[in-house]
Amino acid sequence: MKPSVELNIKKLRVFTQLASRGNVNAAADALFLTQSAVSRSLKSLEEDIGCPLFIRSSRGMVLTDVGAILQRRTARAFAYLGHSEDEIRRLPSAQGVVRARSGYAGRLAQRHITIVPQIGDHRSETSAARTLGISQPAVNAALRDLEQSMDEALFARTSRGMVPTLAGEIVIRAFKLYASEVRHIESDLAQREGETRGSLVVGCLPLSGAGMLAAVAGRFSQRYPDIRLAVVEAQYDALLTGLICGEIDLIVGTLLPTPNPQVLQRAMVSDHLVAVVRAGHPLTQQTGLAVGALEKAQWIVPFRRTSTHNTFEKAMLKAGLSTPHGAIETNSVATARAVLLQSDRVSILPRSQVAFDVASGSLSILPVDLSGAELTLGVATRSDAEPTVGQLSFVEMLAQDHDRPT
């Protein structure tokens, strides 16, 4: 399969019918298409893939090895669309009465799959059009076509922009999960040829993920140059949304004590929050430094309502100290480091994140006991995901690098 080829949903729909029925006539009847249209669609898909998908005989059509690989991934993709139909069907009407809604998955076009999630992300048809490089009327027409087909409003127009309805949220999630499965077809087919290609999107938690990724990302890209590796740094809630929708393949960083039920966590390394200052800071000159000496310090702390900030607060309370007043809040290690180097502030950061700066002599760790400030780092993945070879390799490389406490 050529890396630049985008597999069209209409072609994949024809393929799935042929795979399940083994006969052009039966597939054509199920899809309300002519036999010639089905044959043309299959020929075009085989050209996209680069090899035959069926062995044709007098007994019907049997999947080739490549066809079987494609069928397994497309079955997962279309299953997400089918689940969304069931979810929407269970939504109550405005009168509180559940009404049956006709299925829409069989009528979807590629433009729907592409455009609707962009509207949801940008909360604007104009911004979605700009991102996709098409006209705003084309975006509006695609949305209007889908809403009429479903007899459902997918967005509410508000002062905050276009906000997805409950049905809209279900559709957007399904479209993104469908697109994620199709995205991984390239990797699945390459594996059969003994190659490793495709894409990998890694979510990185700002205060704890970068330290884990630093060495692995470079080695991974050298070992697998044909995998397009993208690292997205954001807060956990944003990364979790991307993970559950299939836009992000895995999240690296601090694990939660109680994860989302749709998430699997793999613990890899124990870390610890430490109090950090610039080299030569006045506090580094004190002997027998006690935790109490930190109460009057000016601080740089993680954002509130994050797991790292919660851990820090627990450690301070355990030491009998209050949360610092007038602290600078940031989840950016780069920002915290820059402020530290140019001030007498104290920051709280995972030990793994400052190891290089401490070794180089630019930062110092204060010798104070912050018991209770332990962190468990690792990887979070979607529980129902079928990982590609690239994803599995990346996780194993992380595990090899972080198989002992920091």
C-alpha positions as CSV (number, residue, x, y, z in Angstrom):
1,M,0.0,0.0,0.0
2,K,1.3,3.4,-0.9
3,P,1.8,5.6,2.2
4,S,0.1,8.6,0.5
5,V,-3.1,6.7,-0.5
6,E,-6.3,7.5,1.5
7,L,-8.6,4.5,1.5
8,N,-12.1,5.6,0.7
9,I,-15.0,4.4,2.8
10,K,-17.1,3.5,-0.2
11,K,-14.5,1.2,-1.5
12,L,-13.9,-0.4,1.9
13,R,-17.7,-0.9,2.3
14,V,-17.8,-2.8,-1.0
15,F,-14.8,-4.8,0.1
16,T,-16.4,-5.8,3.4
17,Q,-19.5,-7.1,1.6
18,L,-17.4,-9.1,-0.8
19,A,-15.4,-10.5,2.0
20,S,-18.5,-11.6,3.9
21,R,-20.5,-12.9,1.0
22,G,-17.7,-14.2,-1.4
23,N,-19.8,-13.2,-4.4
24,V,-20.0,-10.1,-6.6
25,N,-23.8,-10.6,-7.2
26,A,-24.6,-11.0,-3.5
27,A,-22.5,-8.0,-2.6
28,A,-24.1,-5.9,-5.3
29,D,-27.6,-6.8,-4.1
30,A,-26.7,-6.0,-0.5
31,L,-25.3,-2.6,-1.5
32,F,-28.0,-1.8,-4.1
33,L,-25.2,-1.4,-6.7
34,T,-24.7,-2.9,-10.1
35,Q,-22.2,-5.8,-10.5
36,S,-20.0,-3.6,-12.7
37,A,-19.9,-0.9,-10.0
38,V,-18.8,-3.4,-7.4
39,S,-16.2,-4.9,-9.7
40,R,-14.8,-1.4,-10.5
41,S,-14.7,-0.5,-6.8
42,L,-12.7,-3.6,-6.0
43,K,-10.3,-3.1,-8.9
44,S,-9.7,0.5,-7.7
45,L,-9.1,-0.7,-4.1
46,E,-6.7,-3.4,-5.3
47,E,-4.8,-0.7,-7.2
48,D,-4.6,1.4,-4.0
49,I,-3.3,-1.6,-2.0
50,G,-1.0,-2.8,-4.7
51,C,-2.0,-6.4,-4.9
52,P,-5.0,-8.8,-5.2
53,L,-7.4,-9.1,-2.3
54,F,-9.3,-12.1,-3.5
55,I,-8.6,-15.4,-5.3
56,R,-11.4,-15.9,-7.8
57,S,-12.6,-19.4,-8.6
58,S,-15.8,-21.2,-9.7
59,R,-16.7,-21.6,-6.0
60,G,-16.6,-17.9,-5.3
61,M,-14.1,-15.4,-4.0
62,V,-11.7,-16.2,-1.2
63,L,-9.6,-13.6,0.6
64,T,-5.8,-13.6,-0.1
65,D,-3.4,-13.1,2.9
66,V,-3.5,-9.4,2.2
67,G,-7.3,-9.4,2.0
68,A,-7.5,-11.2,5.3
69,I,-5.3,-8.5,6.9
70,L,-7.4,-5.8,5.4
71,Q,-10.7,-7.5,6.4
72,R,-9.6,-7.7,10.1
73,R,-8.9,-4.0,10.4
74,T,-11.9,-2.8,8.3
75,A,-14.2,-5.0,10.4
76,R,-13.0,-3.1,13.5
77,A,-13.5,0.2,11.7
78,F,-17.0,-0.5,10.6
79,A,-17.9,-2.0,14.0
80,Y,-17.3,1.4,15.6
81,L,-19.7,3.0,13.2
82,G,-22.2,0.2,14.0
83,H,-21.9,0.8,17.7
84,S,-22.5,4.5,17.2
85,E,-25.8,3.7,15.4
86,D,-26.9,1.6,18.5
87,E,-25.9,4.4,20.8
88,I,-27.8,7.0,18.9
89,R,-30.8,4.7,18.6
90,R,-30.9,4.6,22.4
91,L,-30.9,8.3,22.8
92,P,-34.3,9.6,24.1
93,S,-36.2,12.1,22.0
94,A,-37.0,15.6,23.3
95,Q,-40.3,14.2,24.6
96,G,-38.5,11.5,26.5
97,V,-39.6,8.7,24.2
98,V,-37.0,6.5,22.6
99,R,-37.6,6.3,18.9
100,A,-35.9,4.1,16.3
101,R,-33.5,5.8,14.1
102,S,-32.5,4.5,10.7
103,G,-28.9,3.4,10.3
104,Y,-26.6,5.9,8.7
105,A,-23.3,4.0,8.4
106,G,-24.2,2.5,5.0
107,R,-24.7,6.0,3.5
108,L,-21.5,7.7,4.7
109,A,-19.2,9.3,2.3
110,Q,-15.5,10.0,2.8
111,R,-16.3,13.7,3.1
112,H,-18.5,13.1,6.2
113,I,-15.7,11.1,7.9
114,T,-13.2,13.9,7.2
115,I,-15.3,17.1,7.7
116,V,-17.5,16.4,10.7
117,P,-14.7,15.7,13.3
118,Q,-13.0,18.9,12.1
119,I,-16.1,20.9,12.9
120,G,-16.2,19.4,16.3
121,D,-12.5,20.2,17.0
122,H,-12.7,23.8,15.8
123,R,-16.3,24.6,16.8
124,S,-16.6,26.4,13.5
125,E,-17.4,25.5,9.9
126,T,-15.1,28.3,8.7
127,S,-12.1,27.1,10.7
128,A,-12.7,23.5,9.7
129,A,-12.8,24.6,6.0
130,R,-9.6,26.5,6.4
131,T,-7.9,23.5,8.0
132,L,-9.0,21.1,5.3
133,G,-8.3,23.6,2.5
134,I,-11.8,23.5,1.1
135,S,-14.6,26.1,1.0
136,Q,-17.0,26.8,3.9
137,P,-20.1,26.0,1.7
138,A,-18.6,22.6,1.0
139,V,-18.2,22.0,4.8
140,N,-21.8,23.2,5.4
141,A,-23.2,21.0,2.6
142,A,-21.5,17.9,4.0
143,L,-22.8,18.5,7.5
144,R,-26.3,19.3,6.2
145,D,-26.3,16.2,4.0
146,L,-25.4,14.0,7.0
147,E,-27.8,15.5,9.4
148,Q,-30.7,15.1,6.9
149,S,-29.6,11.5,6.2
150,M,-29.7,10.8,10.0
151,D,-32.6,13.0,10.8
152,E,-30.4,14.2,13.7
153,A,-28.9,17.6,14.6
154,L,-25.2,17.0,15.2
155,F,-24.3,20.5,16.4
156,A,-26.0,23.3,18.2
157,R,-25.0,26.8,17.2
158,T,-24.3,28.8,20.3
159,S,-22.3,31.9,21.3
160,R,-19.4,29.5,22.0
161,G,-19.5,28.2,18.5
162,M,-20.9,25.0,17.1
163,V,-21.2,22.6,20.1
164,P,-21.8,18.9,19.4
165,T,-25.1,17.5,20.5
166,L,-25.2,14.1,22.3
167,A,-25.7,12.5,18.9
168,G,-22.9,14.7,17.5
169,E,-20.4,13.5,20.2
170,I,-21.2,9.9,19.4
171,V,-20.7,10.4,15.7
172,I,-17.5,12.3,16.1
173,R,-16.0,9.7,18.3
174,A,-17.1,6.9,15.9
175,F,-15.6,8.7,12.9
176,K,-12.3,9.3,14.7
177,L,-12.1,5.6,15.8
178,Y,-13.0,4.5,12.2
179,A,-10.2,6.8,10.9
180,S,-7.7,5.4,13.4
181,E,-8.3,1.8,12.3
182,V,-8.0,2.8,8.6
183,R,-4.8,4.7,9.5
184,H,-3.2,1.5,10.9
185,I,-3.9,-0.6,7.7
186,E,-0.7,0.7,6.2
187,S,1.3,-0.7,9.2
188,D,-0.6,-4.0,9.2
189,L,0.1,-4.6,5.5
190,A,3.8,-3.6,5.8
191,Q,4.3,-6.1,8.6
192,R,3.3,-8.9,6.2
193,E,6.2,-7.8,3.9
194,G,8.6,-7.8,6.8
195,E,8.6,-4.0,6.9
196,T,7.6,-1.5,9.6
197,R,5.7,1.5,8.3
198,G,2.8,3.7,9.3
199,S,2.3,6.3,12.0
200,L,2.5,6.6,15.7
201,V,1.0,9.4,17.8
202,V,2.3,9.6,21.4
203,G,0.6,11.8,24.0
204,C,3.2,13.3,26.4
205,L,2.2,14.6,29.9
206,P,4.1,17.9,30.3
207,L,5.8,17.3,33.7
208,S,6.5,13.6,33.6
209,G,6.3,12.3,30.0
210,A,9.3,14.1,28.4
211,G,11.9,12.5,30.6
212,M,10.6,9.0,29.6
213,L,10.5,9.9,25.9
214,A,13.8,11.8,25.6
215,A,16.0,8.8,24.7
216,V,13.4,6.5,23.3
217,A,12.0,8.8,20.7
218,G,15.3,9.3,19.0
219,R,16.2,5.6,19.0
220,F,12.8,4.6,17.8
221,S,13.0,7.0,14.8
222,Q,16.4,5.7,13.9
223,R,15.3,2.1,14.1
224,Y,12.0,2.7,12.3
225,P,12.5,5.6,9.9
226,D,9.4,4.8,7.9
227,I,7.1,5.3,10.9
228,R,5.8,8.9,11.2
229,L,6.3,9.6,14.9
230,A,4.3,12.5,16.3
231,V,4.5,13.6,20.0
232,V,1.6,15.7,21.4
233,E,2.1,17.4,24.7
234,A,-1.0,18.4,26.6
235,Q,-2.8,18.1,29.9
236,Y,-4.2,14.6,30.8
237,D,-7.9,15.3,30.0
238,A,-7.1,16.5,26.5
239,L,-4.8,13.5,25.9
240,L,-7.4,11.1,27.3
241,T,-10.0,12.5,24.9
242,G,-7.6,11.9,22.0
243,L,-6.7,8.4,23.2
244,I,-10.4,7.3,23.6
245,C,-11.2,8.7,20.1
246,G,-8.2,6.9,18.5
247,E,-6.3,10.1,17.6
248,I,-3.6,9.3,20.1
249,D,-2.2,5.8,20.3
250,L,-0.7,6.0,23.8
251,I,0.0,8.4,26.6
252,V,3.3,8.5,28.4
253,G,3.8,10.0,31.9
254,T,2.3,9.8,35.4
255,L,-0.3,7.1,35.8
256,L,-3.6,7.7,37.6
257,P,-4.5,5.8,40.8
258,T,-7.9,5.0,39.3
259,P,-7.8,5.2,35.4
260,N,-10.7,5.6,33.1
261,P,-12.4,2.2,32.5
262,Q,-11.6,2.5,28.8
263,V,-7.9,2.8,29.5
264,L,-5.2,0.2,30.3
265,Q,-2.2,1.3,32.3
266,R,1.3,-0.3,32.3
267,A,3.5,0.9,35.2
268,M,7.2,1.1,34.3
269,V,9.1,3.3,36.7
270,S,8.9,4.9,40.1
271,D,9.7,8.6,40.2
272,H,9.7,11.2,43.0
273,L,9.0,14.9,43.2
274,V,12.0,16.9,44.4
275,A,12.5,20.5,45.3
276,V,14.8,22.1,42.7
277,V,16.7,25.4,42.6
278,R,19.4,27.0,40.5
279,A,23.0,26.1,41.2
280,G,24.4,28.5,43.9
281,H,20.9,29.3,45.3
282,P,21.1,30.6,48.9
283,L,19.2,27.5,50.2
284,T,22.0,25.3,48.8
285,Q,24.4,26.9,51.3
286,Q,22.4,25.9,54.4
287,T,23.4,22.8,56.3
288,G,20.7,20.6,57.7
289,L,18.0,22.1,55.5
290,A,14.6,21.3,56.9
291,V,11.3,21.2,55.0
292,G,10.1,24.2,57.1
293,A,12.7,26.4,55.4
294,L,10.7,26.0,52.1
295,E,7.5,27.6,53.5
296,K,8.8,31.1,53.0
297,A,10.3,30.4,49.6
298,Q,8.8,31.7,46.3
299,W,7.6,28.7,44.3
300,I,6.9,27.4,40.9
301,V,4.3,24.6,41.1
302,P,2.3,22.5,38.7
303,F,-1.2,23.6,37.6
304,R,-3.9,22.9,40.2
305,R,-6.2,19.9,39.7
306,T,-3.4,17.9,38.1
307,S,-2.1,14.6,39.5
308,T,1.4,16.1,40.0
309,H,0.0,19.1,41.9
310,N,-2.2,16.8,44.1
311,T,0.9,14.7,44.9
312,F,2.8,17.9,45.8
313,E,0.0,19.2,48.1
314,K,-0.2,15.8,49.9
315,A,3.6,15.9,50.5
316,M,3.5,19.5,51.8
317,L,0.5,18.7,54.1
318,K,2.3,15.6,55.4
319,A,5.3,17.8,56.3
320,G,2.9,20.2,58.1
321,L,3.2,22.9,55.5
322,S,0.6,24.9,53.7
323,T,0.4,25.2,49.9
324,P,2.7,28.0,48.8
325,H,1.0,31.4,48.4
326,G,1.8,33.5,45.3
327,A,3.4,30.6,43.4
328,I,3.8,30.6,39.6
329,E,1.8,27.8,38.2
330,T,3.1,26.0,35.0
331,N,3.1,22.5,33.6
332,S,6.0,23.4,31.3
333,V,9.4,22.1,32.4
334,A,11.0,24.5,30.0
335,T,9.3,27.5,31.6
336,A,10.0,26.3,35.1
337,R,13.6,25.7,34.2
338,A,14.0,29.2,32.6
339,V,12.5,30.9,35.7
340,L,14.6,28.9,38.1
341,L,17.8,29.8,36.3
342,Q,17.0,33.5,36.5
343,S,15.6,33.7,40.1
344,D,15.7,32.4,43.6
345,R,12.5,30.5,43.2
346,V,12.0,26.9,44.2
347,S,10.2,24.4,41.9
348,I,8.8,21.0,42.4
349,L,9.6,18.6,39.6
350,P,10.0,14.9,39.0
351,R,13.6,13.8,39.6
352,S,13.8,12.2,36.1
353,Q,12.9,15.6,34.5
354,V,15.9,17.4,36.1
355,A,18.5,14.6,36.0
356,F,20.4,16.1,33.1
357,D,20.4,19.7,34.5
358,V,21.6,18.4,37.9
359,A,24.3,16.3,36.3
360,S,25.5,19.3,34.2
361,G,25.5,21.6,37.3
362,S,22.9,24.1,36.3
363,L,20.3,23.0,38.8
364,S,20.5,21.6,42.3
365,I,18.1,19.3,44.3
366,L,17.5,20.5,47.8
367,P,18.2,17.8,50.4
368,V,14.7,17.9,52.0
369,D,12.4,15.0,52.7
370,L,9.3,15.1,50.5
371,S,8.0,11.7,51.6
372,G,4.6,11.0,50.0
373,A,5.6,12.6,46.7
374,E,6.2,9.4,44.8
375,L,4.9,9.1,41.2
376,T,4.3,6.0,39.1
377,L,5.2,6.6,35.5
378,G,4.2,4.4,32.6
379,V,2.0,4.1,29.5
380,A,-1.7,4.3,29.0
381,T,-3.4,2.8,26.0
382,R,-7.0,2.3,24.9
383,S,-8.4,-1.0,26.3
384,D,-10.1,-2.1,23.0
385,A,-7.2,-1.0,20.7
386,E,-5.4,-3.5,18.5
387,P,-1.9,-2.2,18.6
388,T,0.4,-2.1,15.5
389,V,3.9,-3.5,15.5
390,G,5.2,0.1,15.8
391,Q,3.1,0.7,18.9
392,L,4.2,-2.5,20.6
393,S,7.9,-1.8,19.7
394,F,7.7,1.7,21.2
395,V,6.2,0.5,24.4
396,E,8.8,-2.2,24.8
397,M,11.6,0.3,24.2
398,L,10.2,2.4,26.9
399,A,10.0,-0.6,29.2
400,Q,13.6,-1.5,28.5
401,D,14.7,2.0,29.4
402,H,12.6,2.3,32.6
403,D,12.8,-1.0,34.3
404,R,14.2,0.2,37.6
405,P,13.3,3.0,40.1
406,T,14.6,6.5,39.4
